[in-house]
Amino acid sequence: MDVSAVITRLAAQLSGFVVVAGAADLDAAIELAPATPAAYVLPLAETADAPALISVHEQRVVQAFGVVLVVSNLRDATGAAAAAELATRRQAVRAALVGWVPDAATGLPVGFTGGRLLQFRDGRLWWADDFELTTYYRTP
């Protein structure tokens, strides 16, 4: 799955993020102390249904992707301030993505499927929200 359209969408729609990048930047960000707030987009999974017709090839393809958010408040060791900021940042990401249709000719709107805490370390809270996009692959 190519997540470049998602990155472009988030970069255009979000304000106040220092970093909006792809998965290639995530490993480095975890090892280093990233500038915050940050959002990293990465592909998670892709599944496809069997073709419905014999003479025409059309398949439903479900693409899952994640947006990893990193927020921090180094003055608050408990993470309460970072958690409050996280709620605001998550809402902004969902507002930018849920209902958005990257390609109306081949797909449906993006949907939110869930989220989870990845880690809280060194004053940085790492959270992943998962999204799903259903598209249709058709042979010409």
C-alpha positions in Angstrom: 0.0 0.0 0.0 1.3 3.4 -0.9 0.6 5.8 2.0 1.9 8.9 0.3 -1.7 10.2 -0.4 -2.4 9.9 3.4 0.7 11.7 4.3 -0.1 14.5 1.8 -3.6 14.7 3.2 -2.5 14.9 6.8 0.2 17.5 6.0 -2.4 19.7 4.3 -5.1 19.3 6.9 -3.2 19.3 10.2 -1.8 22.3 12.0 0.7 22.4 14.8 2.4 19.1 13.9 6.2 19.4 13.7 6.5 16.1 11.7 4.2 14.3 9.3 6.0 11.5 7.6 6.0 7.9 6.5 7.0 4.6 8.0 10.6 5.0 6.9 11.0 7.7 9.5 9.4 5.8 12.3 12.3 3.5 13.3 14.6 6.4 13.4 12.1 8.5 15.4 11.8 5.7 18.0 15.5 5.5 18.5 16.0 9.3 18.6 14.0 11.8 20.5 11.6 13.1 17.8 10.3 16.6 17.6 6.7 16.6 18.8 3.9 16.6 18.1 4.5 14.1 15.2 2.5 11.8 13.1 3.9 8.8 11.2 1.8 6.9 8.6 2.5 3.3 7.9 0.8 0.5 6.0 -0.5 -2.3 8.2 -2.3 -4.9 6.1 -4.0 -5.6 2.8 -6.7 -8.2 2.0 -8.7 -8.9 -1.1 -11.9 -10.8 -1.8 -12.0 -13.4 -4.6 -13.2 -12.0 -8.0 -17.0 -12.1 -8.2 -17.3 -12.6 -11.9 -15.5 -14.9 -14.4 -15.3 -12.7 -17.5 -14.6 -9.4 -15.7 -12.0 -9.1 -13.1 -13.0 -7.0 -10.1 -11.8 -7.4 -6.6 -12.6 -5.6 -3.4 -9.3 -4.7 -1.6 -9.3 -3.6 2.0 -6.2 -1.6 3.0 -5.4 -1.0 6.6 -3.0 1.8 7.7 -1.9 3.3 10.9 -1.1 6.8 12.1 1.4 6.8 15.0 1.1 10.0 17.1 3.9 11.2 19.3 3.2 13.8 21.9 5.2 15.0 24.9 5.3 17.1 27.9 8.7 16.7 29.5 7.7 18.6 32.6 5.0 16.1 33.5 6.4 12.7 34.4 2.9 11.1 34.8 1.9 11.7 31.2 -1.3 13.5 32.1 -0.5 16.6 30.1 0.6 14.5 27.1 -2.6 12.4 27.3 -4.7 15.6 27.1 -2.7 16.8 24.1 -3.1 13.3 22.5 -6.9 13.5 22.7 -6.8 16.8 20.7 -4.3 15.4 18.2 -6.2 12.2 17.6 -9.4 14.2 17.0 -7.6 16.3 14.4 -6.3 13.2 12.6 -9.7 11.5 12.6 -11.3 14.7 11.3 -8.8 14.8 8.4 -9.2 11.1 7.5 -12.6 9.7 8.4 -14.9 10.1 5.5 -12.2 11.2 3.1 -12.2 9.4 -0.3 -8.7 9.3 -1.8 -10.0 8.1 -5.2 -13.7 8.3 -5.8 -13.4 6.2 -9.0 -12.1 3.2 -7.2 -12.8 3.5 -3.5 -14.9 4.2 -0.5 -14.4 6.6 2.4 -11.7 6.0 5.0 -13.0 4.6 8.3 -11.5 4.5 11.8 -11.0 1.0 13.2 -9.3 1.5 16.6 -6.3 2.7 18.5 -3.8 1.6 21.2 -1.0 2.9 23.4 2.4 1.9 22.0 4.5 3.2 24.8 5.2 6.1 27.2 8.9 6.6 27.6 11.1 9.6 28.3 8.2 11.9 28.5 6.9 10.9 25.1 3.6 9.2 24.6 3.4 7.0 21.5 -0.1 6.1 20.2 -1.3 4.3 17.1 -4.7 4.8 15.5 -5.8 2.4 12.8 -7.8 3.2 9.7 -9.2 1.2 6.8 -9.8 2.0 3.2 -11.8 -0.2 0.8 -10.9 0.1 -2.9 -11.9 -1.9 -5.9 -9.3 -3.3 -8.4 -10.7 -3.7 -11.9 -9.0 -4.9 -15.0 -9.3 -2.5 -17.9 
